[in-house]
Amino acid sequence: MSNLWEIDARVGAFAARTTTTYSSVVHENVNSGRVSKTSTSLLAGVGTALTVSSHCTVRVDYIRLEQVKEKTFNRAFNVDLVTAGVAFVF
């Protein structure tokens, strides 16, 4: 038996704090401020890796964040993230 191919899944919560500093100028009026928001979202993902040789592994992962909230525009959106990588061991 070998560990040539692997697959994994993950489910969890993602917590983030976002801070935005803004400044706008309309005619001679300057409006500036700072907005901060902490939010928690559902995180789910899957990944797979293939060992190509004793020194090289190729990996692909997919992660989805559900309903990430953005306070300034008063909306929520989903984030889909795909990553790929190669690991060399010497």
C-alpha positions in Angstrom: 0.0 0.0 0.0 1.3 3.5 -0.8 0.3 7.1 -0.3 0.3 8.0 -4.0 -3.0 9.9 -3.9 -4.8 11.7 -1.1 -8.1 13.6 -0.8 -9.4 15.7 2.1 -12.4 17.8 3.0 -12.8 20.6 5.5 -15.8 22.4 7.1 -15.5 25.2 9.6 -16.1 28.8 10.5 -14.1 31.8 9.2 -13.8 34.9 11.3 -12.4 38.1 9.9 -12.1 41.8 10.9 -11.9 44.3 8.0 -11.0 48.0 8.5 -11.4 50.5 5.7 -10.3 54.1 5.8 -11.9 56.5 3.3 -11.7 60.1 2.2 -13.9 61.9 -0.4 -13.8 65.4 -1.6 -16.9 67.1 -3.1 -16.2 70.6 -4.2 -14.5 72.0 -1.1 -16.1 69.6 1.4 -13.9 66.8 2.7 -15.5 63.8 4.2 -13.3 61.1 5.8 -13.7 58.3 8.2 -13.0 54.7 9.2 -15.3 51.6 9.1 -14.6 48.4 10.9 -16.5 45.1 10.9 -16.0 41.7 12.3 -17.9 38.8 10.6 -18.1 35.0 10.8 -18.9 32.9 7.7 -19.2 29.2 6.9 -16.1 27.7 5.2 -16.2 24.4 3.2 -13.6 22.9 1.0 -12.1 19.9 -0.7 -8.6 19.1 -1.9 -6.5 16.5 -3.5 -2.8 15.7 -3.9 -0.9 13.3 -6.2 2.6 12.2 -5.4 4.4 12.2 -8.7 7.7 11.0 -7.4 9.4 10.5 -4.0 10.4 14.2 -4.1 7.4 15.8 -5.8 3.7 16.3 -4.9 1.1 18.2 -6.9 -1.9 19.6 -5.0 -5.2 21.3 -5.9 -7.7 22.8 -3.4 -11.1 24.4 -3.5 -12.5 26.6 -0.7 -15.9 28.3 -0.5 -16.8 31.0 2.0 -20.5 31.6 2.4 -22.2 35.0 2.9 -19.1 37.2 3.7 -20.7 40.4 4.9 -19.5 43.9 3.8 -20.8 46.7 5.9 -20.1 49.8 3.7 -22.3 48.7 0.8 -24.6 46.7 3.1 -24.3 43.4 1.2 -23.0 39.9 1.5 -21.3 37.8 -1.1 -19.7 34.3 -1.6 -16.0 33.7 -2.1 -14.8 30.8 -4.3 -11.0 30.1 -4.0 -9.0 27.6 -6.1 -5.4 27.0 -5.4 -2.8 24.8 -7.0 0.7 24.0 -6.0 3.8 21.8 -6.3 5.9 20.7 -3.4 9.5 19.5 -3.9 11.3 17.7 -1.0 15.1 17.5 -1.1 
